[in-house]
Amino acid sequence: MELRELFFIVWKKKWLIVLITLISIIASAIISFFILPSEYETYTTLMVGKSKEYSGMNQGIEYNDVLLNKQLVSTYGELAKSRAVGQKVIEDLDLDMSHGAFSEKVNVSLVNDTEIIKIVVSHKDPEETAIIANKTAEVFMEEVKEKMKIDNVQVIDKALVPEGPVSPKPMLNIAIAAVLGIMISVFIIFILEYLDNTIKTPNDVEKHLGLPVIGMIPKTADK
């Protein structure tokens, strides 16, 4: 089929594209604004330094200690996500959630080639989100001091109450729904056209029957 034919096939059923696209947009807006729960996100960053007992030593040992801390950053990350930290935060804040649910809400990311750990928390309540993030950082610092004997853990950025939700994103969802609506409607149009084997034009006679058209009877208005 030529490009022009394809265009006219779509154009004559443009009402179907408009209808399906509008339905997709309206459904996406309703789900995004009224059904999906809002999720808020905040973070706190920590820097794990060397033990204070080494503060008086020379620069060479200090540099080696920094390198060692960088290598241990992944260990700190696993400790921050451990059951010991999670259960302590849940108990201290009296949270109504399991450790599994807590782990889904708390994500520990490691800043490459640094001694910085970023603790990101997502939750449905903005104020509680900041409280959980700061409490997780506090418990993590206690665990590092107790289990790894490192007493130089500092908070760089304290978690703040998020101003707005990070999800859902209604405008993005609506835009995606509009694109999907157009794609689905065009696909349906081509399926309907493929299944329609009726003869409508002289070209259809030649194409389907293999017979030349020798004449046409014009349609006239009834009198």
Disulfide bonds with the S-S distance in Angstrom:
none
